[in-house]
């Protein structure tokens, strides 16, 4: 058991900041992990518990859309043809990268990306994986990386027709295989840190036969679809030209929209598509930095989505940095949202985790999951519930993370990771060199 003594509790969902209090947390060795109680004098009530003093205690952060396979692209040094549009960026860079991935590269990349996430106060990561030369078993490799670091997450393989129908079928098969693996673990009495989604790349690389098969996979597995949609204008235009329907309508036709589905980006969806997504309760994962980097435009209808969550689209996992970019880019666009709406979006990633893992996430309250971040933050101004979002936008950052706990276990304590960060980094650099060489050959 751990007692967080004399901490101030920050909650994001209904923003609040408590006065000094104690928080008692049980770990795996204490029975069911979770937050036991909150109140004064808990350290005296549990004299044998580990005691951690001072700071601000908040729920862990959720990265609701990323690509762990891109972790080894940082500082990439290979010859890449100039790209005049988003389709060429994919062809010249990202599709070359995913074709160069094998399972050892994937494992090193996942470990590196998740280690970075943990050090930034992220406790759950929703991944969208691609690697057409190493599909079978890839999601289990990633799952083991999550377990090694100690993070929660949702995993899928991004099914696509761009490598032929055999490749598309292999992608669906891997999604279903992994979903069955997770289900078997639960049936055996386990409480997995990760769950499965059904993945697809993007509308313009998924034909009707494959979209129908994805809908069947969603139905048979009981999961939602995780897909890029309308990230670039071309995707929306292609859908209307080739299939005579808007992207979200295509998805809905095959049963791929629902309350457990995540649409990444959605910049070029129409108002009627936004309304359809809202009716189905689907999530829209906003990735401000990636959209800016790829120059694909701005989502002018973002504020009309009811279930916006925040992701990074593979640009690391620092969710406070992502939060700031989302706020500032929206303000620059003349949008109506203020930091408070983005705080709600940051918190809403926890509702996605609840939809898959059950329980109560994103709350520091008795009975909730013990996924927590302890912050050292000396503010020059008062920090209260009414201005939490402002502090995240203009002050608090990942450098303030002192400790991170997932499921009642510290994965970072006093800025020291429980995992071997140096070994993970050394292995990642070796595999990155090999990945870049393989990319040059493709």
Secondary structure, DSSP 4 states (H G I P E B T S, - for coil): -EEEEEEEEEETTTTEE--SEEEEEE-GGGSS-EEEEEETTHHHHTTTSEEEESSEEEEPEEEEEE-GGGGGGTT--S-----SSHHHHIIIIIHHHHHT--HHHHHHHHHHHHHHHHHTTEEEEEE-B--TTS-TTHHHHHHHHHHHHT-EEEE-B-B-STTHHHHHHHHHHHHHHHHHHHHHHHHTT---SEEE-EEEEEGGG--HHHHHHHHHHHHHHT--EEEEESSSHHHHHHHHHHHSS-HHHHHHHTT--STT-EEEE-TT--HHHHHHHHHHT-EEEE-HHHHHHHT----TTGGG-SSEEE--TTS---HHHHHHHHHHHHHHHT-S--HHHHHHHHHHHHHHHHHHH-S--S--STTS---EEEE----SS---GGGHHHHHHHT--GGGEEEEEETTEEEEETTEESS-HHHHHHHHHHHHHHHHHHHHT-
